Amino acid sequence: MVCILGNVTQNFFLNFKENLKCI
C-alpha cells in the first residue's frame, strides 16, 4: 500500500526510491 501511495505524492522521485525497496 505504502509503495503505491508513494507514487501519488508530490515527491515522486523521492518516493520512487522508497518504492524500489518494496518491490
mmCIF entry with sequence, helices, sheets and N, C-alpha, C, O atoms, coordinates in Angstrom:
data_MODEL
# 
_entry.id   MODEL 
# 
_entity.id                         1 
_entity.type                       polymer 
_entity.pdbx_number_of_molecules   1 
# 
_entity_poly.entity_id                      1 
_entity_poly.type                           'polypeptide(L)' 
_entity_poly.nstd_linkage                   no 
_entity_poly.nstd_monomer                   no 
_entity_poly.pdbx_seq_one_letter_code       MVCILGNVTQNFFLNFKENLKCI 
_entity_poly.pdbx_seq_one_letter_code_can   MVCILGNVTQNFFLNFKENLKCI 
_entity_poly.pdbx_strand_id                 A 
# 
loop_
_entity_poly_seq.entity_id 
_entity_poly_seq.num 
_entity_poly_seq.mon_id 
_entity_poly_seq.hetero 
1 1  MET n 
1 2  VAL n 
1 3  CYS n 
1 4  ILE n 
1 5  LEU n 
1 6  GLY n 
1 7  ASN n 
1 8  VAL n 
1 9  THR n 
1 10 GLN n 
1 11 ASN n 
1 12 PHE n 
1 13 PHE n 
1 14 LEU n 
1 15 ASN n 
1 16 PHE n 
1 17 LYS n 
1 18 GLU n 
1 19 ASN n 
1 20 LEU n 
1 21 LYS n 
1 22 CYS n 
1 23 ILE n 
# 
_struct_asym.id          A 
_struct_asym.entity_id   1 
# 
loop_
_struct_conf.conf_type_id 
_struct_conf.id 
_struct_conf.pdbx_PDB_helix_id 
_struct_conf.beg_label_comp_id 
_struct_conf.beg_label_asym_id 
_struct_conf.beg_label_seq_id 
_struct_conf.pdbx_beg_PDB_ins_code 
_struct_conf.end_label_comp_id 
_struct_conf.end_label_asym_id 
_struct_conf.end_label_seq_id 
_struct_conf.pdbx_end_PDB_ins_code 
_struct_conf.beg_auth_comp_id 
_struct_conf.beg_auth_asym_id 
_struct_conf.beg_auth_seq_id 
_struct_conf.end_auth_comp_id 
_struct_conf.end_auth_asym_id 
_struct_conf.end_auth_seq_id 
_struct_conf.pdbx_PDB_helix_class 
_struct_conf.details 
_struct_conf.pdbx_PDB_helix_length 
HELX_P HELX_P1 AA1 VAL A 2  ? VAL A 8  ? VAL A 2  VAL A 8  1 ? 7  
HELX_P HELX_P2 AA2 PHE A 12 ? CYS A 22 ? PHE A 12 CYS A 22 1 ? 11 
# 
_struct_conf_type.id          HELX_P 
_struct_conf_type.criteria    ? 
_struct_conf_type.reference   ? 
# 
loop_
_atom_site.group_PDB 
_atom_site.id 
_atom_site.type_symbol 
_atom_site.label_atom_id 
_atom_site.label_alt_id 
_atom_site.label_comp_id 
_atom_site.label_asym_id 
_atom_site.label_entity_id 
_atom_site.label_seq_id 
_atom_site.pdbx_PDB_ins_code 
_atom_site.Cartn_x 
_atom_site.Cartn_y 
_atom_site.Cartn_z 
_atom_site.occupancy 
_atom_site.B_iso_or_equiv 
_atom_site.pdbx_formal_charge 
_atom_site.auth_seq_id 
_atom_site.auth_comp_id 
_atom_site.auth_asym_id 
_atom_site.auth_atom_id 
_atom_site.pdbx_PDB_model_num 
ATOM 1  N N  . MET A 1 1  ? 0.823  -1.212 0.000  1.00 0.00 ? 1  MET A N  1 
ATOM 2  C CA . MET A 1 1  ? 0.000  0.000  0.000  1.00 0.00 ? 1  MET A CA 1 
ATOM 3  C C  . MET A 1 1  ? 0.858  1.264  0.000  1.00 0.00 ? 1  MET A C  1 
ATOM 4  O O  . MET A 1 1  ? 0.651  2.174  -0.803 1.00 0.00 ? 1  MET A O  1 
ATOM 5  N N  . VAL A 1 2  ? 1.829  1.302  0.920  1.00 0.00 ? 2  VAL A N  1 
ATOM 6  C CA . VAL A 1 2  ? 2.680  2.491  1.037  1.00 0.00 ? 2  VAL A CA 1 
ATOM 7  C C  . VAL A 1 2  ? 3.427  2.757  -0.262 1.00 0.00 ? 2  VAL A C  1 
ATOM 8  O O  . VAL A 1 2  ? 3.648  3.906  -0.643 1.00 0.00 ? 2  VAL A O  1 
ATOM 9  N N  . CYS A 1 3  ? 3.818  1.667  -0.943 1.00 0.00 ? 3  CYS A N  1 
ATOM 10 C CA . CYS A 1 3  ? 4.567  1.820  -2.192 1.00 0.00 ? 3  CYS A CA 1 
ATOM 11 C C  . CYS A 1 3  ? 3.723  2.539  -3.234 1.00 0.00 ? 3  CYS A C  1 
ATOM 12 O O  . CYS A 1 3  ? 4.205  3.434  -3.927 1.00 0.00 ? 3  CYS A O  1 
ATOM 13 N N  . ILE A 1 4  ? 2.466  2.143  -3.339 1.00 0.00 ? 4  ILE A N  1 
ATOM 14 C CA . ILE A 1 4  ? 1.564  2.730  -4.334 1.00 0.00 ? 4  ILE A CA 1 
ATOM 15 C C  . ILE A 1 4  ? 1.267  4.181  -3.974 1.00 0.00 ? 4  ILE A C  1 
ATOM 16 O O  . ILE A 1 4  ? 1.274  5.057  -4.839 1.00 0.00 ? 4  ILE A O  1 
ATOM 17 N N  . LEU A 1 5  ? 1.007  4.429  -2.692 1.00 0.00 ? 5  LEU A N  1 
ATOM 18 C CA . LEU A 1 5  ? 0.694  5.788  -2.241 1.00 0.00 ? 5  LEU A CA 1 
ATOM 19 C C  . LEU A 1 5  ? 1.870  6.715  -2.483 1.00 0.00 ? 5  LEU A C  1 
ATOM 20 O O  . LEU A 1 5  ? 1.691  7.906  -2.739 1.00 0.00 ? 5  LEU A O  1 
ATOM 21 N N  . GLY A 1 6  ? 3.086  6.158  -2.400 1.00 0.00 ? 6  GLY A N  1 
ATOM 22 C CA . GLY A 1 6  ? 4.284  6.976  -2.598 1.00 0.00 ? 6  GLY A CA 1 
ATOM 23 C C  . GLY A 1 6  ? 4.304  7.611  -3.978 1.00 0.00 ? 6  GLY A C  1 
ATOM 24 O O  . GLY A 1 6  ? 4.769  8.740  -4.133 1.00 0.00 ? 6  GLY A O  1 
ATOM 25 N N  . ASN A 1 7  ? 3.799  6.892  -4.992 1.00 0.00 ? 7  ASN A N  1 
ATOM 26 C CA . ASN A 1 7  ? 3.822  7.408  -6.357 1.00 0.00 ? 7  ASN A CA 1 
ATOM 27 C C  . ASN A 1 7  ? 2.811  8.525  -6.562 1.00 0.00 ? 7  ASN A C  1 
ATOM 28 O O  . ASN A 1 7  ? 2.916  9.300  -7.512 1.00 0.00 ? 7  ASN A O  1 
ATOM 29 N N  . VAL A 1 8  ? 1.827  8.606  -5.666 1.00 0.00 ? 8  VAL A N  1 
ATOM 30 C CA . VAL A 1 8  ? 0.774  9.615  -5.806 1.00 0.00 ? 8  VAL A CA 1 
ATOM 31 C C  . VAL A 1 8  ? 1.169  10.947 -5.174 1.00 0.00 ? 8  VAL A C  1 
ATOM 32 O O  . VAL A 1 8  ? 0.572  11.984 -5.465 1.00 0.00 ? 8  VAL A O  1 
ATOM 33 N N  . THR A 1 9  ? 2.181  10.911 -4.305 1.00 0.00 ? 9  THR A N  1 
ATOM 34 C CA . THR A 1 9  ? 2.577  12.129 -3.615 1.00 0.00 ? 9  THR A CA 1 
ATOM 35 C C  . THR A 1 9  ? 3.326  13.072 -4.543 1.00 0.00 ? 9  THR A C  1 
ATOM 36 O O  . THR A 1 9  ? 3.697  12.702 -5.656 1.00 0.00 ? 9  THR A O  1 
ATOM 37 N N  . GLN A 1 10 ? 3.544  14.308 -4.067 1.00 0.00 ? 10 GLN A N  1 
ATOM 38 C CA . GLN A 1 10 ? 4.231  15.304 -4.898 1.00 0.00 ? 10 GLN A CA 1 
ATOM 39 C C  . GLN A 1 10 ? 5.712  14.974 -5.016 1.00 0.00 ? 10 GLN A C  1 
ATOM 40 O O  . GLN A 1 10 ? 6.352  15.320 -6.009 1.00 0.00 ? 10 GLN A O  1 
ATOM 41 N N  . ASN A 1 11 ? 6.260  14.302 -3.997 1.00 0.00 ? 11 ASN A N  1 
ATOM 42 C CA . ASN A 1 11 ? 7.680  13.934 -4.038 1.00 0.00 ? 11 ASN A CA 1 
ATOM 43 C C  . ASN A 1 11 ? 7.828  12.622 -4.785 1.00 0.00 ? 11 ASN A C  1 
ATOM 44 O O  . ASN A 1 11 ? 8.231  11.617 -4.198 1.00 0.00 ? 11 ASN A O  1 
ATOM 45 N N  . PHE A 1 12 ? 7.509  12.616 -6.067 1.00 0.00 ? 12 PHE A N  1 
ATOM 46 C CA . PHE A 1 12 ? 7.507  11.396 -6.874 1.00 0.00 ? 12 PHE A CA 1 
ATOM 47 C C  . PHE A 1 12 ? 8.857  10.693 -6.881 1.00 0.00 ? 12 PHE A C  1 
ATOM 48 O O  . PHE A 1 12 ? 8.943  9.499  -6.594 1.00 0.00 ? 12 PHE A O  1 
ATOM 49 N N  . PHE A 1 13 ? 9.900  11.427 -7.205 1.00 0.00 ? 13 PHE A N  1 
ATOM 50 C CA . PHE A 1 13 ? 11.237 10.819 -7.308 1.00 0.00 ? 13 PHE A CA 1 
ATOM 51 C C  . PHE A 1 13 ? 11.724 10.322 -5.961 1.00 0.00 ? 13 PHE A C  1 
ATOM 52 O O  . PHE A 1 13 ? 12.356 9.269  -5.876 1.00 0.00 ? 13 PHE A O  1 
ATOM 53 N N  . LEU A 1 14 ? 11.434 11.070 -4.910 1.00 0.00 ? 14 LEU A N  1 
ATOM 54 C CA . LEU A 1 14 ? 11.859 10.675 -3.568 1.00 0.00 ? 14 LEU A CA 1 
ATOM 55 C C  . LEU A 1 14 ? 11.159 9.382  -3.175 1.00 0.00 ? 14 LEU A C  1 
ATOM 56 O O  . LEU A 1 14 ? 11.788 8.467  -2.644 1.00 0.00 ? 14 LEU A O  1 
ATOM 57 N N  . ASN A 1 15 ? 9.867  9.307  -3.432 1.00 0.00 ? 15 ASN A N  1 
ATOM 58 C CA . ASN A 1 15 ? 9.094  8.117  -3.078 1.00 0.00 ? 15 ASN A CA 1 
ATOM 59 C C  . ASN A 1 15 ? 9.383  6.963  -4.020 1.00 0.00 ? 15 ASN A C  1 
ATOM 60 O O  . ASN A 1 15 ? 9.214  5.800  -3.654 1.00 0.00 ? 15 ASN A O  1 
ATOM 61 N N  . PHE A 1 16 ? 9.820  7.281  -5.235 1.00 0.00 ? 16 PHE A N  1 
ATOM 62 C CA . PHE A 1 16 ? 10.139 6.239  -6.208 1.00 0.00 ? 16 PHE A CA 1 
ATOM 63 C C  . PHE A 1 16 ? 11.250 5.346  -5.670 1.00 0.00 ? 16 PHE A C  1 
ATOM 64 O O  . PHE A 1 16 ? 11.214 4.126  -5.835 1.00 0.00 ? 16 PHE A O  1 
ATOM 65 N N  . LYS A 1 17 ? 12.237 5.964  -5.024 1.00 0.00 ? 17 LYS A N  1 
ATOM 66 C CA . LYS A 1 17 ? 13.339 5.198  -4.441 1.00 0.00 ? 17 LYS A CA 1 
ATOM 67 C C  . LYS A 1 17 ? 12.813 4.330  -3.307 1.00 0.00 ? 17 LYS A C  1 
ATOM 68 O O  . LYS A 1 17 ? 13.287 3.212  -3.105 1.00 0.00 ? 17 LYS A O  1 
ATOM 69 N N  . GLU A 1 18 ? 11.836 4.842  -2.567 1.00 0.00 ? 18 GLU A N  1 
ATOM 70 C CA . GLU A 1 18 ? 11.243 4.079  -1.469 1.00 0.00 ? 18 GLU A CA 1 
ATOM 71 C C  . GLU A 1 18 ? 10.458 2.910  -2.042 1.00 0.00 ? 18 GLU A C  1 
ATOM 72 O O  . GLU A 1 18 ? 10.416 1.829  -1.455 1.00 0.00 ? 18 GLU A O  1 
ATOM 73 N N  . ASN A 1 19 ? 9.842  3.135  -3.185 1.00 0.00 ? 19 ASN A N  1 
ATOM 74 C CA . ASN A 1 19 ? 9.040  2.089  -3.829 1.00 0.00 ? 19 ASN A CA 1 
ATOM 75 C C  . ASN A 1 19 ? 9.917  0.936  -4.297 1.00 0.00 ? 19 ASN A C  1 
ATOM 76 O O  . ASN A 1 19 ? 9.477  -0.213 -4.302 1.00 0.00 ? 19 ASN A O  1 
ATOM 77 N N  . LEU A 1 20 ? 11.133 1.225  -4.684 1.00 0.00 ? 20 LEU A N  1 
ATOM 78 C CA . LEU A 1 20 ? 12.049 0.184  -5.137 1.00 0.00 ? 20 LEU A CA 1 
ATOM 79 C C  . LEU A 1 20 ? 12.332 -0.792 -4.004 1.00 0.00 ? 20 LEU A C  1 
ATOM 80 O O  . LEU A 1 20 ? 12.563 -1.977 -4.248 1.00 0.00 ? 20 LEU A O  1 
ATOM 81 N N  . LYS A 1 21 ? 12.315 -0.302 -2.765 1.00 0.00 ? 21 LYS A N  1 
ATOM 82 C CA . LYS A 1 21 ? 12.561 -1.152 -1.607 1.00 0.00 ? 21 LYS A CA 1 
ATOM 83 C C  . LYS A 1 21 ? 11.413 -2.143 -1.436 1.00 0.00 ? 21 LYS A C  1 
ATOM 84 O O  . LYS A 1 21 ? 11.611 -3.266 -0.972 1.00 0.00 ? 21 LYS A O  1 
ATOM 85 N N  . CYS A 1 22 ? 10.221 -1.715 -1.816 1.00 0.00 ? 22 CYS A N  1 
ATOM 86 C CA . CYS A 1 22 ? 9.026  -2.541 -1.626 1.00 0.00 ? 22 CYS A CA 1 
ATOM 87 C C  . CYS A 1 22 ? 8.944  -3.659 -2.663 1.00 0.00 ? 22 CYS A C  1 
ATOM 88 O O  . CYS A 1 22 ? 8.345  -4.705 -2.412 1.00 0.00 ? 22 CYS A O  1 
ATOM 89 N N  . ILE A 1 23 ? 9.551  -3.431 -3.829 1.00 0.00 ? 23 ILE A N  1 
ATOM 90 C CA . ILE A 1 23 ? 9.460  -4.421 -4.910 1.00 0.00 ? 23 ILE A CA 1 
ATOM 91 C C  . ILE A 1 23 ? 10.237 -5.683 -4.543 1.00 0.00 ? 23 ILE A C  1 
ATOM 92 O O  . ILE A 1 23 ? 10.279 -6.631 -5.326 1.00 0.00 ? 23 ILE A O  1 
# 
